Amino acid sequence: MARSETILSIFVASPRDVSEERDRLESIIEEVNSTHARQTGIRLELLKWERDASPGFAEDAQAVINAEIPQDYDIFVGIFWHRIGTPTKRAKSGTIEEFYLAKARHDQDANSIRLMLYFKDAPPLTMNDFDPDQYKGVVDFRSQVSKAGGYYKVFVTPDDFTNAVRIDLTKLVLGWQNDGRDADGEQPDSVEAQHINCGDESVDELDDGILELGEMFEEELVALNAVVNRIGEAIVDVGKNMEERTKELTSLQVPDDPKALSIQEKQKLRARAKPLLKHAAVDMDKFVNRMKPELPLFRQHLDRAINVFTKAVPIYIEMDDERTELKGAIGTMLESIEGAIESMEGLHGTVHGFPRLTTPLARSRRETEKVVQEIIDIMRGGKASLEGVLSMLP
């Protein structure tokens, strides 16, 4: 039997510094389509100026793009990092101009278009890539969005972006399936969408494999929790060690003004402090070595969990008992992650405040701070992803 699909078109706008995320968006859309299009009857279509705009002449290049890209798309996705983009004759950049064209449609009819903005909160790859004026443009635009009542998402890594958009588009598709038609099953007039004939088969029931997907998600959640627990244990251990080293250094009774010490007194103080500082460096190095294998595991289990969940979410929406149990498990996981983040932030402060009196200690301190910050960033991304999962469960 022939079936029809509703096509929702997505236009992506971004400066050139987020090319990886821009490329990932296309893969995410393909994944969401392959997972949910047959079940929901909704297919996402990506519009990109580099592919969908033809060469031409106008007031400037952006005006050509504006004329070539259909302005009746359903979803606007904007991605920003540390560049605002190239100025046009009408706006601070082509990306900003594209946003305000979409925003004007939204202001006329909020149901006609969905605006989705993502900001990358990470340092540029090199300082040569950083332009203070470009970054100020991003900061100003972000502030304008907030003042205008806009809600945006912040991410650190491309993987965080993938998980956030994967969840957001899945929610959008499932929500459109449930709410995008009126009581008679007709598409509302305010929604711009295209219906197409697309095959000879219909799907009325959940695929059998979705049950296995649910089990896989729960397994990944258990594995993720185990990683968080190991990280928590490591934080406790190194925290105790740092506390002990701090007490040992305090016991040396260094005067407020070390310059008042004689040369002989300074030599004695250094001789007594050196083994303590060496032990502190060893403690930090052990922590770093203990954490390095855990970071990819955390990311691996998190990414797998989010990927599987966005495919299995229909079964959780339909099954009350499983949904309630899962929400409890995710809530517990979020509490564990929040506790780990808080402990990590405390550890970061302790390590940062440790004296850099020897070269090995300074090196160990830098490496420890780097790893601690990486864990904090990864866990914040994981927390945001799991909160997105939780928001999909009624």
NORHUCOR-V963045 format. One record per backbone hydrogen bond with DSSP energy under -0.5 kcal/mol. CO is the residue of the C=O (numbers start at 1). NH is the residue of the N-H. E is the energy in kcal/mol with one decimal. If there is no record, write none. Layout:
co=CO nh=NH e=E
co=CO nh=NH e=E
This chain:
co=3 nh=198 e=-2.5
co=5 nh=7 e=-0.6
co=5 nh=196 e=-2.0
co=6 nh=8 e=-0.6
co=6 nh=43 e=-2.9
co=7 nh=9 e=-0.6
co=7 nh=194 e=-1.3
co=8 nh=45 e=-2.5
co=9 nh=74 e=-1.5
co=9 nh=75 e=-2.0
co=10 nh=12 e=-0.5
co=10 nh=47 e=-3.8
co=11 nh=77 e=-2.8
co=13 nh=79 e=-2.0
co=15 nh=18 e=-1.1
co=16 nh=19 e=-0.9
co=18 nh=22 e=-2.3
co=19 nh=23 e=-2.3
co=20 nh=24 e=-2.4
co=21 nh=25 e=-1.9
co=22 nh=26 e=-0.9
co=23 nh=27 e=-1.2
co=24 nh=28 e=-2.7
co=25 nh=29 e=-2.4
co=26 nh=30 e=-2.1
co=27 nh=31 e=-2.2
co=28 nh=32 e=-2.8
co=29 nh=33 e=-2.5
co=30 nh=34 e=-2.4
co=31 nh=35 e=-1.7
co=32 nh=36 e=-2.9
co=33 nh=37 e=-2.0
co=36 nh=40 e=-3.0
co=37 nh=41 e=-2.5
co=41 nh=6 e=-3.3
co=43 nh=8 e=-2.7
co=45 nh=10 e=-3.6
co=47 nh=12 e=-1.8
co=48 nh=51 e=-1.2
co=48 nh=52 e=-3.4
co=49 nh=53 e=-1.7
co=60 nh=64 e=-1.4
co=61 nh=65 e=-2.0
co=62 nh=66 e=-2.8
co=63 nh=67 e=-1.8
co=64 nh=68 e=-1.7
co=65 nh=69 e=-2.6
co=70 nh=73 e=-0.6
co=74 nh=114 e=-2.4
co=75 nh=11 e=-2.9
co=75 nh=77 e=-0.5
co=76 nh=78 e=-0.5
co=76 nh=116 e=-3.0
co=77 nh=13 e=-2.8
co=78 nh=118 e=-2.5
co=79 nh=15 e=-0.7
co=80 nh=120 e=-3.2
co=83 nh=81 e=-0.6
co=86 nh=94 e=-1.3
co=91 nh=88 e=-2.2
co=93 nh=97 e=-2.4
co=94 nh=98 e=-2.4
co=95 nh=99 e=-2.2
co=96 nh=100 e=-2.4
co=97 nh=101 e=-1.7
co=98 nh=102 e=-1.8
co=99 nh=103 e=-3.0
co=100 nh=104 e=-2.0
co=101 nh=105 e=-1.2
co=102 nh=106 e=-2.1
co=103 nh=107 e=-2.6
co=104 nh=108 e=-1.5
co=105 nh=109 e=-2.3
co=109 nh=112 e=-2.0
co=114 nh=76 e=-3.2
co=114 nh=116 e=-0.5
co=116 nh=78 e=-2.7
co=117 nh=153 e=-2.2
co=118 nh=80 e=-2.4
co=119 nh=121 e=-0.5
co=119 nh=155 e=-2.4
co=120 nh=122 e=-0.8
co=126 nh=129 e=-1.3
co=127 nh=130 e=-1.1
co=131 nh=135 e=-2.6
co=132 nh=136 e=-2.5
co=133 nh=137 e=-1.7
co=134 nh=138 e=-1.5
co=135 nh=139 e=-2.5
co=136 nh=140 e=-2.8
co=137 nh=141 e=-2.2
co=138 nh=142 e=-2.8
co=139 nh=143 e=-2.1
co=140 nh=144 e=-2.3
co=141 nh=145 e=-2.4
co=142 nh=146 e=-1.9
co=143 nh=147 e=-2.5
co=144 nh=148 e=-1.8
co=145 nh=150 e=-2.9
co=146 nh=149 e=-1.7
co=153 nh=119 e=-2.8
co=155 nh=121 e=-3.7
co=157 nh=161 e=-2.0
co=158 nh=162 e=-2.5
co=159 nh=163 e=-2.4
co=160 nh=164 e=-2.6
co=161 nh=165 e=-2.8
co=162 nh=166 e=-2.5
co=163 nh=167 e=-2.1
co=164 nh=168 e=-2.6
co=165 nh=169 e=-2.9
co=166 nh=170 e=-1.7
co=167 nh=171 e=-2.8
co=168 nh=172 e=-2.2
co=169 nh=173 e=-2.6
co=170 nh=174 e=-2.6
co=171 nh=175 e=-2.8
co=172 nh=176 e=-2.6
co=173 nh=177 e=-2.1
co=174 nh=178 e=-1.7
co=175 nh=179 e=-3.2
co=176 nh=180 e=-2.2
co=180 nh=188 e=-0.8
co=182 nh=185 e=-2.3
co=186 nh=182 e=-3.0
co=188 nh=191 e=-1.4
co=190 nh=192 e=-0.6
co=191 nh=193 e=-0.8
co=194 nh=7 e=-3.3
co=196 nh=5 e=-2.1
co=199 nh=3 e=-0.8
co=202 nh=204 e=-0.5
co=207 nh=210 e=-1.8
co=208 nh=211 e=-1.5
co=208 nh=212 e=-0.6
co=209 nh=213 e=-1.8
co=210 nh=214 e=-1.9
co=211 nh=215 e=-1.7
co=212 nh=216 e=-2.5
co=213 nh=217 e=-2.5
co=214 nh=218 e=-2.0
co=215 nh=219 e=-2.1
co=216 nh=220 e=-2.4
co=217 nh=221 e=-2.2
co=218 nh=222 e=-1.9
co=219 nh=223 e=-2.4
co=220 nh=224 e=-2.6
co=221 nh=225 e=-2.2
co=222 nh=226 e=-1.9
co=223 nh=227 e=-1.8
co=224 nh=228 e=-2.3
co=225 nh=229 e=-2.3
co=226 nh=230 e=-2.1
co=227 nh=231 e=-2.5
co=228 nh=232 e=-2.4
co=229 nh=233 e=-2.4
co=230 nh=234 e=-2.2
co=231 nh=235 e=-2.3
co=232 nh=236 e=-2.1
co=233 nh=237 e=-2.3
co=234 nh=238 e=-2.6
co=235 nh=239 e=-2.4
co=236 nh=240 e=-2.2
co=237 nh=241 e=-2.1
co=238 nh=242 e=-2.8
co=239 nh=243 e=-2.2
co=240 nh=244 e=-2.3
co=241 nh=245 e=-2.7
co=242 nh=246 e=-2.3
co=243 nh=247 e=-2.0
co=244 nh=248 e=-2.2
co=245 nh=249 e=-2.5
co=246 nh=250 e=-2.5
co=247 nh=251 e=-1.9
co=249 nh=252 e=-1.2
co=250 nh=253 e=-1.8
co=256 nh=258 e=-0.6
co=257 nh=260 e=-2.3
co=258 nh=261 e=-1.8
co=262 nh=266 e=-2.5
co=263 nh=267 e=-2.2
co=264 nh=268 e=-2.1
co=265 nh=269 e=-2.4
co=266 nh=270 e=-2.6
co=267 nh=271 e=-2.2
co=268 nh=272 e=-2.1
co=269 nh=273 e=-2.3
co=270 nh=274 e=-2.5
co=271 nh=275 e=-0.6
co=272 nh=276 e=-0.6
co=273 nh=277 e=-2.6
co=274 nh=278 e=-2.2
co=275 nh=279 e=-2.2
co=276 nh=280 e=-2.0
co=277 nh=281 e=-2.4
co=278 nh=282 e=-2.2
co=279 nh=283 e=-2.5
co=280 nh=284 e=-2.3
co=281 nh=285 e=-2.5
co=282 nh=286 e=-2.5
co=283 nh=287 e=-2.0
co=284 nh=288 e=-2.6
co=285 nh=289 e=-2.6
co=286 nh=290 e=-2.0
co=287 nh=291 e=-2.0
co=288 nh=292 e=-2.3
co=289 nh=293 e=-0.6
co=291 nh=294 e=-1.1
co=291 nh=295 e=-1.6
co=292 nh=296 e=-0.8
co=293 nh=297 e=-0.9
co=294 nh=298 e=-2.8
co=295 nh=299 e=-2.3
co=296 nh=300 e=-2.7
co=297 nh=301 e=-2.8
co=298 nh=302 e=-2.3
co=299 nh=303 e=-2.8
co=300 nh=304 e=-2.3
co=301 nh=305 e=-2.3
co=302 nh=306 e=-2.6
co=303 nh=307 e=-2.5
co=304 nh=308 e=-2.8
co=305 nh=309 e=-2.7
co=306 nh=310 e=-2.2
co=307 nh=311 e=-0.6
co=308 nh=311 e=-0.8
co=308 nh=312 e=-2.0
co=309 nh=313 e=-2.0
co=312 nh=315 e=-1.5
co=312 nh=316 e=-1.0
co=313 nh=317 e=-2.0
co=314 nh=318 e=-1.6
co=315 nh=319 e=-1.4
co=318 nh=320 e=-0.7
co=319 nh=323 e=-2.1
co=320 nh=324 e=-2.6
co=321 nh=325 e=-2.3
co=322 nh=326 e=-2.5
co=323 nh=327 e=-2.5
co=324 nh=328 e=-1.8
co=325 nh=329 e=-2.0
co=326 nh=330 e=-2.7
co=327 nh=331 e=-2.4
co=328 nh=332 e=-2.2
co=329 nh=333 e=-2.2
co=330 nh=334 e=-2.7
co=331 nh=335 e=-1.9
co=332 nh=336 e=-2.0
co=333 nh=337 e=-2.5
co=334 nh=338 e=-2.8
co=335 nh=339 e=-2.2
co=336 nh=340 e=-2.3
co=337 nh=341 e=-2.7
co=338 nh=342 e=-2.3
co=339 nh=343 e=-2.3
co=340 nh=344 e=-2.7
co=341 nh=345 e=-2.5
co=342 nh=346 e=-1.9
co=343 nh=347 e=-2.5
co=344 nh=348 e=-2.8
co=345 nh=349 e=-1.8
co=346 nh=350 e=-2.0
co=347 nh=351 e=-2.9
co=348 nh=352 e=-2.4
co=349 nh=353 e=-1.7
co=351 nh=354 e=-1.3
co=355 nh=357 e=-0.9
co=358 nh=362 e=-2.4
co=359 nh=363 e=-2.4
co=360 nh=364 e=-2.6
co=361 nh=365 e=-2.8
co=362 nh=366 e=-2.2
co=363 nh=367 e=-2.3
co=364 nh=368 e=-2.5
co=365 nh=369 e=-2.7
co=366 nh=370 e=-2.1
co=367 nh=371 e=-2.3
co=368 nh=372 e=-2.9
co=369 nh=373 e=-2.5
co=370 nh=374 e=-2.0
co=371 nh=375 e=-2.5
co=372 nh=376 e=-2.5
co=373 nh=377 e=-2.6
co=374 nh=378 e=-2.6
co=375 nh=379 e=-2.9
co=376 nh=380 e=-2.4
co=377 nh=381 e=-2.2
co=378 nh=382 e=-2.5
co=379 nh=383 e=-2.8
co=380 nh=384 e=-2.4
co=381 nh=385 e=-2.2
co=382 nh=386 e=-2.6
co=383 nh=387 e=-2.3
co=384 nh=388 e=-1.8
co=385 nh=389 e=-2.1
co=386 nh=390 e=-2.6
co=387 nh=391 e=-1.9
co=388 nh=392 e=-0.7
co=389 nh=392 e=-1.3
co=390 nh=393 e=-1.3
co=392 nh=394 e=-0.7
